[in-house]
Amino acid sequence: MTQKEIPYAKSWLLFFLIASVGGGILGALAGAIIGGILGAIGVPLVKIGVVTGIFGFAVGIPISFLAFKWSVGKYIVTPIVKATQKSA
């Protein structure tokens, strides 16, 4: 790996970890809450599994976007902008 590739690798790794762990934790938490509510009102377990899976996935999408935006902005865009401003 060359010196120029390190920011890309760091950005991808942080994005992957934050999106996976953060999205998984928030998705599981939201799914548990929705599953508890659906179970309390008597929805069959198969339907609860489908609904909570879809809801958990939907909760993870914004986490993924925000993690991507943050990691690319911090490790790729900001250094490029600073280098461009120094050379101008």
Secondary structure, 3 states (H helix, E strand, C coil): CCCCCHHHHHHHHHHHHHHHHHHHHHHHHHHHHHHHHHHHCCCCHHHHHHHHHHHHHHHHHHHHHHHHHHHHHHHHHHHHHHHHHHHC
